[in-house]
Amino acid sequence: MDRPPAHPTAAEDLPSKEFELDGVRWILRVTGWSSVRSALHRDGKVVHLTFFRAEAPSEPRFEILEPGVVLEALSEIQAMDLLRRAREARPTEGSGLDAASGRRKGSRTSRDTS
């Protein structure tokens, strides 16, 4: 059976939640998920979350894997906590990030969210 080629979903079309932290407006998007099973968690869901600055909504800045997150039920305080624990986003094709470093040229290496 021939299928048309799959095209990635544009970041702007992914489920999202907006919030503000330290004067910066952020967009939190669900960018992937997987179901896992273990002795403790029979039907666990691990969610890949990516953070984008609102002024650059197609450029991923930070990412985190988190179990059991339901974006619709996530409070603004929980979103802020996830951002504080997230790591710098890995570069993806077309993300505007440098493939070697994962950062924009001239970007800071600290957890500066401003």
PyRosetta script that sets phi, psi and omega in degrees:
from pyrosetta import init, pose_from_sequence

init()
pose = pose_from_sequence("MDRPPAHPTAAEDLPSKEFELDGVRWILRVTGWSSVRSALHRDGKVVHLTFFRAEAPSEPRFEILEPGVVLEALSEIQAMDLLRRAREARPTEGSGLDAASGRRKGSRTSRDTS")
pose.set_psi(1, 124.0)
pose.set_omega(1, 177.9)
pose.set_phi(2, -86.2)
pose.set_psi(2, 132.3)
pose.set_omega(2, 177.5)
pose.set_phi(3, -118.3)
pose.set_psi(3, 149.0)
pose.set_omega(3, 174.3)
pose.set_phi(4, -66.9)
pose.set_psi(4, 151.9)
pose.set_omega(4, -179.6)
pose.set_phi(5, -62.4)
pose.set_psi(5, 141.7)
pose.set_omega(5, 177.8)
pose.set_phi(6, -77.3)
pose.set_psi(6, 139.1)
pose.set_omega(6, 177.7)
pose.set_phi(7, -115.4)
pose.set_psi(7, 137.7)
pose.set_omega(7, 179.4)
pose.set_phi(8, -64.1)
pose.set_psi(8, 146.7)
pose.set_omega(8, 177.2)
pose.set_phi(9, -73.5)
pose.set_psi(9, 134.1)
pose.set_omega(9, 177.2)
pose.set_phi(10, -62.9)
pose.set_psi(10, 142.6)
pose.set_omega(10, -178.3)
pose.set_phi(11, -54.0)
pose.set_psi(11, -38.6)
pose.set_omega(11, -178.0)
pose.set_phi(12, -65.9)
pose.set_psi(12, -18.1)
pose.set_omega(12, -178.8)
pose.set_phi(13, -95.0)
pose.set_psi(13, -2.5)
pose.set_omega(13, -179.4)
pose.set_phi(14, -80.7)
pose.set_psi(14, 154.0)
pose.set_omega(14, 175.7)
pose.set_phi(15, -56.3)
pose.set_psi(15, 137.3)
pose.set_omega(15, -174.8)
pose.set_phi(16, -146.4)
pose.set_psi(16, 166.2)
pose.set_omega(16, 176.4)
pose.set_phi(17, -144.2)
pose.set_psi(17, 134.8)
pose.set_omega(17, 178.3)
pose.set_phi(18, -105.7)
pose.set_psi(18, 146.0)
pose.set_omega(18, 177.6)
pose.set_phi(19, -157.2)
pose.set_psi(19, 169.7)
pose.set_omega(19, 179.8)
pose.set_phi(20, -121.1)
pose.set_psi(20, 140.6)
pose.set_omega(20, 176.5)
pose.set_phi(21, -140.9)
pose.set_psi(21, 123.9)
pose.set_omega(21, 178.6)
pose.set_phi(22, 52.0)
pose.set_psi(22, 42.4)
pose.set_omega(22, 176.8)
pose.set_phi(23, 78.5)
pose.set_psi(23, 4.9)
pose.set_omega(23, 179.1)
pose.set_phi(24, -111.4)
pose.set_psi(24, 130.9)
pose.set_omega(24, 177.5)
pose.set_phi(25, -86.1)
pose.set_psi(25, 127.4)
pose.set_omega(25, -177.1)
pose.set_phi(26, -118.2)
pose.set_psi(26, 151.0)
pose.set_omega(26, 172.0)
pose.set_phi(27, -117.2)
pose.set_psi(27, 124.7)
pose.set_omega(27, 177.6)
pose.set_phi(28, -104.9)
pose.set_psi(28, 125.0)
pose.set_omega(28, -178.7)
pose.set_phi(29, -124.9)
pose.set_psi(29, 144.5)
pose.set_omega(29, 170.7)
pose.set_phi(30, -81.2)
pose.set_psi(30, 115.1)
pose.set_omega(30, -177.1)
pose.set_phi(31, -111.2)
pose.set_psi(31, 3.5)
pose.set_omega(31, 175.8)
pose.set_phi(32, 172.4)
pose.set_psi(32, 163.8)
pose.set_omega(32, 176.1)
pose.set_phi(33, -161.8)
pose.set_psi(33, 161.3)
pose.set_omega(33, 178.1)
pose.set_phi(34, -149.7)
pose.set_psi(34, 150.5)
pose.set_omega(34, 174.2)
pose.set_phi(35, -97.4)
pose.set_psi(35, 138.3)
pose.set_omega(35, -179.7)
pose.set_phi(36, -130.5)
pose.set_psi(36, 155.9)
pose.set_omega(36, 177.3)
pose.set_phi(37, -129.4)
pose.set_psi(37, 141.4)
pose.set_omega(37, 173.6)
pose.set_phi(38, -151.9)
pose.set_psi(38, 177.3)
pose.set_omega(38, 179.7)
pose.set_phi(39, -62.0)
pose.set_psi(39, -32.9)
pose.set_omega(39, -178.6)
pose.set_phi(40, -88.6)
pose.set_psi(40, -33.1)
pose.set_omega(40, -175.3)
pose.set_phi(41, -123.7)
pose.set_psi(41, 101.3)
pose.set_omega(41, -176.2)
pose.set_phi(42, -69.7)
pose.set_psi(42, -41.9)
pose.set_omega(42, -178.7)
pose.set_phi(43, -131.1)
pose.set_psi(43, 57.7)
pose.set_omega(43, -179.3)
pose.set_phi(44, -75.1)
pose.set_psi(44, 148.7)
pose.set_omega(44, 178.1)
pose.set_phi(45, -121.1)
pose.set_psi(45, 127.2)
pose.set_omega(45, 176.1)
pose.set_phi(46, -107.9)
pose.set_psi(46, 128.3)
pose.set_omega(46, -174.9)
pose.set_phi(47, -113.7)
pose.set_psi(47, 134.0)
pose.set_omega(47, 174.1)
pose.set_phi(48, -93.6)
pose.set_psi(48, 118.7)
pose.set_omega(48, -178.5)
pose.set_phi(49, -113.0)
pose.set_psi(49, 138.1)
pose.set_omega(49, 179.8)
pose.set_phi(50, -126.4)
pose.set_psi(50, 138.0)
pose.set_omega(50, -178.8)
pose.set_phi(51, -106.6)
pose.set_psi(51, 133.4)
pose.set_omega(51, 179.1)
pose.set_phi(52, -126.0)
pose.set_psi(52, 142.3)
pose.set_omega(52, 170.7)
pose.set_phi(53, -72.2)
pose.set_psi(53, 141.8)
pose.set_omega(53, -177.4)
pose.set_phi(54, -61.0)
pose.set_psi(54, -31.2)
pose.set_omega(54, -180.0)
pose.set_phi(55, -78.3)
pose.set_psi(55, -9.4)
pose.set_omega(55, 176.6)
pose.set_phi(56, -137.3)
pose.set_psi(56, 68.0)
pose.set_omega(56, -169.9)
pose.set_phi(57, -68.9)
pose.set_psi(57, -5.8)
pose.set_omega(57, 178.4)
pose.set_phi(58, -110.9)
pose.set_psi(58, 5.6)
pose.set_omega(58, -178.9)
pose.set_phi(59, -111.5)
pose.set_psi(59, 104.9)
pose.set_omega(59, -179.7)
pose.set_phi(60, -65.4)
pose.set_psi(60, 133.9)
pose.set_omega(60, -179.8)
pose.set_phi(61, -107.8)
pose.set_psi(61, -45.3)
pose.set_omega(61, -178.3)
pose.set_phi(62, -137.1)
pose.set_psi(62, 158.1)
pose.set_omega(62, 179.2)
pose.set_phi(63, -147.6)
pose.set_psi(63, 157.6)
pose.set_omega(63, 179.4)
pose.set_phi(64, -155.7)
pose.set_psi(64, 145.3)
pose.set_omega(64, 170.2)
pose.set_phi(65, -99.9)
pose.set_psi(65, 130.8)
pose.set_omega(65, -175.7)
pose.set_phi(66, -141.8)
pose.set_psi(66, 132.5)
pose.set_omega(66, 178.8)
pose.set_phi(67, -77.2)
pose.set_psi(67, 143.0)
pose.set_omega(67, 168.7)
pose.set_phi(68, 67.5)
pose.set_psi(68, 17.8)
pose.set_omega(68, -178.5)
pose.set_phi(69, -77.6)
pose.set_psi(69, 132.2)
pose.set_omega(69, 171.9)
pose.set_phi(70, -116.9)
pose.set_psi(70, 108.7)
pose.set_omega(70, -172.8)
pose.set_phi(71, -54.6)
pose.set_psi(71, -42.7)
pose.set_omega(71, -177.8)
pose.set_phi(72, -63.2)
pose.set_psi(72, -27.1)
pose.set_omega(72, -177.9)
pose.set_phi(73, -95.9)
pose.set_psi(73, -3.0)
pose.set_omega(73, -176.2)
pose.set_phi(74, -75.8)
pose.set_psi(74, 127.4)
pose.set_omega(74, 177.6)
pose.set_phi(75, -81.2)
pose.set_psi(75, 165.3)
pose.set_omega(75, 178.1)
pose.set_phi(76, -63.0)
pose.set_psi(76, -37.7)
pose.set_omega(76, 179.2)
pose.set_phi(77, -65.5)
pose.set_psi(77, -41.0)
pose.set_omega(77, 177.4)
pose.set_phi(78, -65.2)
pose.set_psi(78, -39.3)
pose.set_omega(78, 177.8)
pose.set_phi(79, -62.6)
pose.set_psi(79, -41.6)
pose.set_omega(79, 178.0)
pose.set_phi(80, -62.9)
pose.set_psi(80, -42.0)
pose.set_omega(80, 178.5)
pose.set_phi(81, -62.3)
pose.set_psi(81, -42.4)
pose.set_omega(81, 178.0)
pose.set_phi(82, -61.7)
pose.set_psi(82, -42.0)
pose.set_omega(82, 179.0)
pose.set_phi(83, -62.6)
pose.set_psi(83, -41.7)
pose.set_omega(83, 179.5)
pose.set_phi(84, -62.9)
pose.set_psi(84, -30.0)
pose.set_omega(84, -178.8)
pose.set_phi(85, -92.7)
pose.set_psi(85, -10.9)
pose.set_omega(85, -175.9)
pose.set_phi(86, -71.4)
pose.set_psi(86, 158.9)
pose.set_omega(86, 176.9)
pose.set_phi(87, -105.5)
pose.set_psi(87, 164.1)
pose.set_omega(87, 177.8)
pose.set_phi(88, -57.9)
pose.set_psi(88, 139.7)
pose.set_omega(88, -178.0)
pose.set_phi(89, -69.0)
pose.set_psi(89, 142.2)
pose.set_omega(89, 173.1)
pose.set_phi(90, -73.1)
pose.set_psi(90, 145.7)
pose.set_omega(90, 179.5)
pose.set_phi(91, -67.9)
pose.set_psi(91, 143.2)
pose.set_omega(91, 173.7)
pose.set_phi(92, -125.7)
pose.set_psi(92, 159.0)
pose.set_omega(92, -179.3)
pose.set_phi(93, -58.7)
pose.set_psi(93, 127.6)
pose.set_omega(93, 178.8)
pose.set_phi(94, 80.5)
pose.set_psi(94, 10.0)
pose.set_omega(94, -177.0)
pose.set_phi(95, -83.8)
pose.set_psi(95, -13.5)
pose.set_omega(95, -177.1)
pose.set_phi(96, 83.4)
pose.set_psi(96, 4.8)
pose.set_omega(96, 179.0)
pose.set_phi(97, -98.8)
pose.set_psi(97, 151.0)
pose.set_omega(97, 177.4)
pose.set_phi(98, -70.7)
pose.set_psi(98, 125.4)
pose.set_omega(98, -175.4)
pose.set_phi(99, -64.2)
pose.set_psi(99, -31.5)
pose.set_omega(99, -177.5)
pose.set_phi(100, -74.5)
pose.set_psi(100, -42.6)
pose.set_omega(100, -174.4)
pose.set_phi(101, -104.2)
pose.set_psi(101, -20.1)
pose.set_omega(101, -175.9)
pose.set_phi(102, 79.9)
pose.set_psi(102, 6.9)
pose.set_omega(102, -179.2)
pose.set_phi(103, -125.5)
pose.set_psi(103, 160.3)
pose.set_omega(103, 172.2)
pose.set_phi(104, -70.6)
pose.set_psi(104, 148.1)
pose.set_omega(104, 177.1)
pose.set_phi(105, -59.0)
pose.set_psi(105, 132.7)
pose.set_omega(105, -179.8)
pose.set_phi(106, 80.8)
pose.set_psi(106, 5.9)
pose.set_omega(106, -178.8)
pose.set_phi(107, -78.2)
pose.set_psi(107, 158.7)
pose.set_omega(107, 177.9)
pose.set_phi(108, -78.4)
pose.set_psi(108, 152.4)
pose.set_omega(108, 179.2)
pose.set_phi(109, -98.6)
pose.set_psi(109, -7.5)
pose.set_omega(109, 179.5)
pose.set_phi(110, -83.9)
pose.set_psi(110, 175.5)
pose.set_omega(110, -179.2)
pose.set_phi(111, -81.4)
pose.set_psi(111, 44.3)
pose.set_omega(111, 178.9)
pose.set_phi(112, -74.5)
pose.set_psi(112, 115.1)
pose.set_omega(112, -179.2)
pose.set_phi(113, -100.2)
pose.set_psi(113, 6.3)
pose.set_omega(113, -179.9)
pose.set_phi(114, -96.1)
pose.dump_pdb("model.pdb")
